[in-house]
Amino acid sequence: MDYMKEFKATAEKFALLGNVISIEPYGEGHINLTLLVTTDEKRYIMQKMNTNVFPDTVGLMANICGVTEHLRARGIETLCVIPTKAGERYLVNELGSFRVYDFIENTVTYQKVTDKEVFKNSGAAFGEFQNYLAEFDASVLTEPIKRFHDTPNRFENFKKALEADAFGRAKECAPEIEFVLSHADTYGTAMEGLADGTIPLRVTHNDTKLNNILMDEASGKARAVIDLDTIMPGSMLFDFGDSIRFGASTAAEDEKDLTKVHFDIELFRAYAEGYCGAVKDSITAREAELLPYGAYLMTVECGMRFLTDYLSGDTYFATKYEGHNLVRCRTQLKLAGEIEASFAEMGEIVKEILA
């Protein structure tokens, strides 16, 4: 595709500095089409938003602008939305829905945890992101994906898929089904706490993978949290937990050899040092107590979602081969079991850091 020819007129509808001289694909994202727009004065990121995944563009952009403006007002480096020349937050034309950000120069991203220091830095970045948004009224945010981390609701969806067994796959995954069913009484704590107020409602990122942090090219320190499409109201347990699910595993999410899949307590310690160090002044005692549980909950929920999709015929997650979602499910449930067995040690680490 000739991206310059295809998207130049769209880019020129935004309030860019200088004249557009090139447009090319950028990054490794799979949801939105991300383009690097270069003018004769500076660089920008332009994205064609996936309105199938995120149909409420108005709410989505209101979330992003509200949060980034709040951070910027406190001197925090963050994404900067460039308006259209007509002053709008985004543009809709015959090609789709588009937005533009300033390009944050001299930064890099990491696709996987390379060492404890990098993981600790990512924990500090997401912790600071949470800390600086502690006073933001999360209730004004919309939910781009409804009931995203409502684990009891995810469990109900799983039971429906199991009962239907539309593809006759339940017989292939009896141990995994038993694991999910036998842990039913562990799924409600976060949602119940949000409902009764014992867990604070906070701004949550909901995609706290390492590659959603821009690290300074020279120092290796975190500079900005990006990919804010899944910003919504929730619990810090979700963000902390998903980071541990992704980063404290010794194997890839779709590793077939389960003997390679383990929960690394030292990587947990490294991330917790960064995260808890940042949120010391805003975290509540109940949240601190439940951080290990958050790691378990996000991991078992992810495994449950993979299993639900497998039973339903692989309709949600993209797969590369037959049984891919079942492989993913097995890694997550193996990890969840090890995290559950490590609750006491994890709790002591959190207490030590926050003391």
For each residue, the residues with C-beta under 8 A, 3 or more apart:
1: 6
2: 5 6
3: 6 7 23 24 25 35
4: 7 8 20 22 23 24
5: 2 8
6: 1 2 3 23 95
7: 3 4 10 11 23 35 37 46 95
8: 4 5 11 12 20 23
9: 12 13
10: 7 13 46 91 93 95 98
11: 7 8 14 16 20 23 37 44 46 100
12: 8 9 16 20
13: 9 10 84 85 86 91 93
14: 11 44 46 82 83 84 85 91 100
15: 82 83 84 85
16: 11 12 20 37 39 44 82 100
17: 39 41 42
18: 39 40 41 42
19: 39 40
20: 4 8 11 12 16 23 37 38 39
21: 38 39 40
22: 4 36 37 38
23: 3 4 6 7 8 11 20 35 36 37 38 46
24: 3 4 35 36
25: 3 33 34 35 36
26: 34 35 36 45
27: 34
28: 111 211
29: 32 34 227
30: 318
31: 50 53 54 229
32: 29 47 48 49 50 229
33: 25 47 48 50
34: 25 26 27 29 45 46 47
35: 3 7 23 24 25 26 45 46 47 48
36: 22 23 24 25 26 43 44 45 46 103
37: 7 11 16 20 22 23 43 44 45 46 100
38: 20 21 22 23 42 43 44
39: 16 17 18 19 20 21 42 43 44
40: 18 19 21
41: 17 18
42: 17 18 38 39 102 103
43: 36 37 38 39 103 105
44: 11 14 16 36 37 38 39 82 100 101 102 103
45: 26 34 35 36 37 100 101 102 103
46: 7 10 11 14 23 34 35 36 37 98 99 100
47: 32 33 34 35 98 99 100 101
48: 32 33 35 95 96 97 98
49: 32 54 57 60 90 96 97 98 99
50: 31 32 33 53 54
51: 54 55 57 96 97
52: 55
53: 31 50 145
54: 31 49 50 51 57 60 144 145 229
55: 51 52
56: 59 60 142 144
57: 49 51 54 60 61 90 92 97
58: 61 62
59: 56 62 63 142 144
60: 49 54 56 57 63 64 142 144 229
61: 57 58 64 65 81 89 90 99
62: 58 59 65 66 89 142
63: 59 60 66 67 141 142 144 228 231 232
64: 60 61 67 68 79 81 228 229 231
65: 61 62 68 69 81 89
66: 62 63 69 70 136 140 141
67: 63 64 70 71 78 133 136 141 203 228 231
68: 64 65 71 72 78 79 80 81 228
69: 65 66 72 73
70: 66 67 73 74 132 133 136
71: 67 68 74 76 78 129 132 133
72: 68 69 75 76 78 80
73: 69 70
74: 70 71 132
75: 72
76: 71 72 128 132
77: 104 223 224
78: 67 68 71 72 224 225
79: 64 68 101 102 104 224 226 228
80: 68 72 101 102
81: 61 64 65 68 89 99 100 101
82: 14 15 16 44 100 101 102
83: 14 15 86 87 88 89
84: 13 14 15 87 88 89 90 91
85: 13 14 15
86: 13 83
87: 83 84
88: 83 84 91
89: 61 62 65 81 83 84 99
90: 49 57 61 84 97 98 99
91: 10 13 14 84 88 97 98 99
92: 57 96 97 98
93: 10 13 96 98
94:
95: 6 7 10 48 98
96: 48 49 51 92 93
97: 48 49 51 57 90 91 92
98: 10 46 47 48 49 90 91 92 93 95
99: 46 47 49 61 81 89 90 91
100: 11 14 16 37 44 45 46 47 81 82
101: 44 45 47 79 80 81 82
102: 42 44 45 79 80 82
103: 36 42 43 44 45
104: 77 79 107 214 223 224 226
105: 43
106: 216 217 218
107: 104 214 215 216 217 223 224
108: 214 215 217
109: 210 211 212 213 214 215
110: 113 114 118 210 211 213 215
111: 28 210 211
112: 210
113: 110 118 119 210 247 267
114: 110 118
115: 118 119
116: 119 120 266 267 270
117: 120 121 220 270
118: 110 113 114 115 121 122 210 215 220
119: 113 115 116 122 123 210 247 248 267 270 271 274
120: 116 117 123 124 270 271 273 274
121: 117 118 124 125 213 215 220 221 222 274
122: 118 119 125 126 210 213 222 243 247 271 274
123: 119 120 126 127 243 270 271 272 273 274 275 276 277 278
124: 120 121 127 128 222 274 275 277 278
125: 121 122 128 129 213 222 225 274
126: 122 123 129 130 205 208 213 225 239 240 243 275 278
127: 123 124 130 131 274 275 276 277 278 279
128: 76 124 125 131 132 222 278
129: 71 125 126 132 133 205 225
130: 126 127 133 134 202 203 236 239 278 279 282
131: 127 128 134 278 279 281 282
132: 70 71 74 76 128 129
133: 67 70 71 129 130 136 138 202 203
134: 130 131 202 282
135:
136: 66 67 70 133 203
137: 140
138: 133 141 201 202 203 204 233 234
139: 201 233
140: 66 137
141: 63 66 67 138 203 231 232 233
142: 56 59 60 62 63 232
143: 146 147 148 232 233
144: 54 56 59 60 63 229 230 231 232
145: 53 54 148 230 232
146: 143
147: 143 150 153
148: 143 145 206 230 232 234
149: 190 204 206 234 235 238 298 301
150: 147 153 154 191
151: 154 155 187 188 190 191 297 300 301 304
152: 155 156 187 188 191
153: 147 150 156 157
154: 150 151 157 158 187 301 304 305 308
155: 151 152 158 159 180 184 187 304
156: 152 153 159 160
157: 153 154 160 161 308
158: 154 155 161 162 180 304 307 308 311
159: 155 156 162 163
160: 156 157 163 164
161: 157 158 164 165 166 308 311 312
162: 158 159 165 170 177 311
163: 159 160
164: 160 161 311 312
165: 161 162 168 169 170 311
166: 161 311 312 313
167: 311 312 313
168: 165 171
169: 165 172 173 310 311 326
170: 162 165 173 174 177 311
171: 168 174
172: 169 323 326
173: 169 170 176 177 307 310 311 326 329
174: 170 171 177 178
175: 178 179
176: 173 179 180 303 307 326 329 330 333
177: 162 170 173 174 180 181 307
178: 174 175 181 182
179: 175 176 182 183 303 333 337
180: 155 158 176 177 183 184 300 303 304 307 333
181: 177 178 184
182: 178 179
183: 179 180 186 187 300
184: 155 180 181 187
185: 188
186: 183 189 296 297 300
187: 151 152 154 155 183 184 297 300 301
188: 151 152 185 191 192
189: 186 192 193 290 293 297
190: 149 151 193 194 199 235 237 238 290 293 294 297
191: 150 151 152 188 194 195
192: 188 189 195 196
193: 189 190 196 197 198 199 235 286 290
194: 190 191 197 199 201 234 235
195: 191 192
196: 192 193
197: 193 194 200
198: 193 286
199: 190 193 194 235 237 284 286 287 290
200: 197 235 236 284 287
201: 138 139 194 233 234 235
202: 130 133 134 138 233 234 235 236
203: 67 130 133 136 138 141 231 232 233 234
204: 138 149 231 232 233 234 235 236 238 239
205: 126 129 208 212 225 228 230 231 239
206: 148 149 230 231 232 234 238 239 242
207: 212 227 229 230 242
208: 126 205 212 239 240 242 243 246
209: 212 242 243 246 247
210: 109 110 111 112 113 118 119 122 213 246 247
211: 28 109 110 111
212: 109 205 207 208 209 225 226 227
213: 109 110 121 122 125 126 210 222 223 224 225 226
214: 104 107 108 109 222 223 224 225 226
215: 107 108 109 110 118 121 220 221 222 223
216: 106 107 219 220 221 222 223
217: 106 107 108
218: 106
219: 216
220: 117 118 121 215 216
221: 121 215 216
222: 121 122 124 125 128 213 214 215 216 225
223: 77 104 107 213 214 215 216
224: 77 78 79 104 107 213 214
225: 78 125 126 129 205 212 213 214 222 228
226: 79 104 212 213 214
227: 29 207 212 230
228: 63 64 67 68 79 205 225 231
229: 31 32 54 60 64 144 207
230: 144 145 148 205 206 207 227
231: 63 64 67 141 144 203 204 205 206 228
232: 63 141 142 143 144 145 148 203 204 206
233: 138 139 141 143 201 202 203 204
234: 138 148 149 194 201 202 203 204 206 238 239
235: 149 190 193 194 199 200 201 202 204 238 287 294
236: 130 200 202 204 239 240 279 283 287 294
237: 190 199 240 241 287 290 291 293 294 297 298
238: 149 190 204 206 234 235 241 242 294 298
239: 126 130 204 205 206 208 234 236 242 243
240: 126 208 236 237 243 244 275 291 294 295
241: 237 238 244 245 291 293 294 295 296 297 298 299
242: 206 207 208 209 238 239 245 246 298
243: 122 123 126 208 209 239 240 246 247 271 275
244: 240 241 247 248 268 271 294 295 298 299 339
245: 241 242 248 249 295 298 299 302 332 335
246: 208 209 210 242 243 249 253
247: 113 119 122 209 210 243 244 267 271
248: 119 244 245 263 264 265 267 268 271 295
249: 245 246 252 253 261 262 263 264 331 335
250: 260 261 262 263 264
251: 255 257 260 261 262 331
252: 249 255 331
253: 246 249 328 331 332
254: 324 327 328 331
255: 251 252 258 260 261 327 331
256: 327
257: 251 260 261
258: 255 261 330 331 334
259:
260: 250 251 255 257
261: 249 250 251 255 257 258 331 334 335
262: 249 250 251 335 338
263: 248 249 250 268 335 338 339 342
264: 248 249 250 267 268
265: 248 268 269 342 345 346 349
266: 116 269 270
267: 113 116 119 247 248 264 270 271
268: 244 248 263 264 265 271 272 295 342 346 349
269: 265 266 272 273 349
270: 116 117 119 120 123 266 267 273 274
271: 119 120 122 123 243 244 247 248 267 268 274 275
272: 123 268 269 275 276 291 346 349 350 353
273: 120 123 269 270 276 277 353
274: 119 120 121 122 123 124 125 127 270 271 277 278
275: 123 124 126 127 240 243 271 272 278 279
276: 123 127 272 273 279 280 283 288 291 350 353 354
277: 123 124 127 273 274 280 353
278: 123 124 126 127 128 130 131 274 275
279: 127 130 131 236 275 276 282 283
280: 276 277 283 354
281: 131
282: 130 131 134 279
283: 236 276 279 280 287 288 354
284: 199 200 287 288
285: 288 289
286: 193 198 199 289 290
287: 199 200 235 236 237 283 284 290 291
288: 276 283 284 285 291 350 351 354
289: 285 286 347
290: 189 190 193 199 237 286 287 293 294
291: 237 240 241 272 276 287 288 294 295 346 350
292: 295 296 339 342 343 346 347 350
293: 189 190 237 241 290 296 297 343
294: 190 235 236 237 238 240 241 244 290 291 297 298
295: 240 241 244 245 248 268 291 292 298 299 339 346
296: 186 241 292 293 299 300 336 339 340 343
297: 151 186 187 189 190 237 241 293 294 300 301
298: 149 237 238 241 242 244 245 294 295 301 302
299: 241 244 245 295 296 302 303 332 335 336 339
300: 151 180 183 186 187 296 297 303 304 332 333 336
301: 149 151 154 187 297 298 304 305
302: 245 298 299 305 306 332
303: 176 179 180 299 300 306 307 328 329 330 331 332 333 335 336
304: 151 154 155 158 180 300 301 307 308 329
305: 154 301 302 308 309 316 317
306: 302 303 309 310 317 325 326 328 329 332
307: 158 173 176 177 180 303 304 310 311 325 326 329
308: 154 157 158 161 304 305 311 312
309: 305 306 312 314 315 316 317 325
310: 169 173 306 307 314 323 325 326 329
311: 158 161 162 164 165 166 167 169 170 173 307 308
312: 161 164 166 167 308 309 315 316
313: 166 167
314: 309 310 317 319 324 325
315: 309 312
316: 305 309 312
317: 305 306 309 314 324 325 328
318: 30
319: 314 322 324 325
320: 324
321: 324
322: 319
323: 172 310 326 327
324: 254 314 317 319 320 321 327 328
325: 306 307 309 310 314 317 319 328 329
326: 169 172 173 176 306 307 310 323 329 330
327: 254 255 256 323 324 330 331
328: 253 254 303 306 317 324 325 331 332
329: 173 176 303 304 306 307 310 325 326 332 333
330: 176 258 303 326 327 333 334
331: 249 251 252 253 254 255 258 261 303 327 328 334 335
332: 245 253 299 300 302 303 306 328 329 335 336
333: 176 179 180 300 303 329 330 336 337
334: 258 261 330 331 337 338
335: 245 249 261 262 263 299 303 331 332 338 339
336: 296 299 300 303 332 333 339 340
337: 179 333 334 340 341
338: 262 263 334 335 341 342
339: 244 263 292 295 296 299 335 336 342 343 346
340: 296 336 337 343
341: 337 338
342: 263 265 268 292 338 339 345 346
343: 292 293 296 339 340 346 347
344: 347 348
345: 265 342 348 349
346: 265 268 272 291 292 295 339 342 343 349 350
347: 289 292 343 344 350 351
348: 344 345 351 352
349: 265 268 269 272 345 346 352 353
350: 272 276 288 291 292 346 347 353 354
351: 288 347 348 354 355
352: 348 349 355
353: 272 273 276 277 349 350
354: 276 280 283 288 350 351
355: 351 352
